[in-house]
Amino acid sequence: MPDAFVAGQSCIAIQTSVTCDTQVFPSSVTIQTTDSPYLCWFNNVQGGSIASAVVAYEGGATAIIPHRDIWTDPTPHCTGARPYDEVAHVSITCNTQLPFAEDVHIHCP
């Protein structure tokens, strides 16, 4: 994953370890007017964990299949009158552990 997130060139990673420790990074992205309005997600599940990820926005949710490389979100972001912010709600269920949830903030300057 590159140091700087660039919409259309970088993906938001959902990392789940064999012990179900989960991190989502970056947790905040900025989509400039010159960037692609589409995000991509990578559900990276390590070892033998069985983890499902769901990304939800206002009005809908999509399940991301683990180990399927990259999922390109068909929902365009930052298409309204700027500036404003959006939030993607990421929920993970891993093996029998309670769900993990984290928000990814999408800034539209």
URCOR-V508831 format. One record per backbone hydrogen bond with DSSP energy under -1.0 kcal/mol. CO is the residue of the C=O (numbers start at 1). NH is the residue of the N-H. If there is no record, write none. Layout:
co=CO nh=NH
co=CO nh=NH
//
This chain:
co=6 nh=9
co=6 nh=10
co=12 nh=42
co=13 nh=25
co=14 nh=44
co=15 nh=23
co=16 nh=46
co=17 nh=20
co=21 nh=17
co=23 nh=15
co=25 nh=13
co=27 nh=105
co=29 nh=107
co=32 nh=35
co=37 nh=77
co=39 nh=73
co=40 nh=12
co=41 nh=71
co=42 nh=14
co=42 nh=44
co=43 nh=67
co=44 nh=16
co=46 nh=49
co=50 nh=95
co=52 nh=93
co=53 nh=64
co=54 nh=91
co=55 nh=62
co=56 nh=89
co=57 nh=60
co=60 nh=57
co=62 nh=55
co=64 nh=53
co=65 nh=68
co=71 nh=41
co=84 nh=108
co=86 nh=106
co=88 nh=104
co=89 nh=56
co=90 nh=102
co=91 nh=54
co=92 nh=100
co=93 nh=52
co=94 nh=97
co=100 nh=92
co=102 nh=90
co=104 nh=88
co=105 nh=29
co=106 nh=86
co=107 nh=31
co=108 nh=84
//
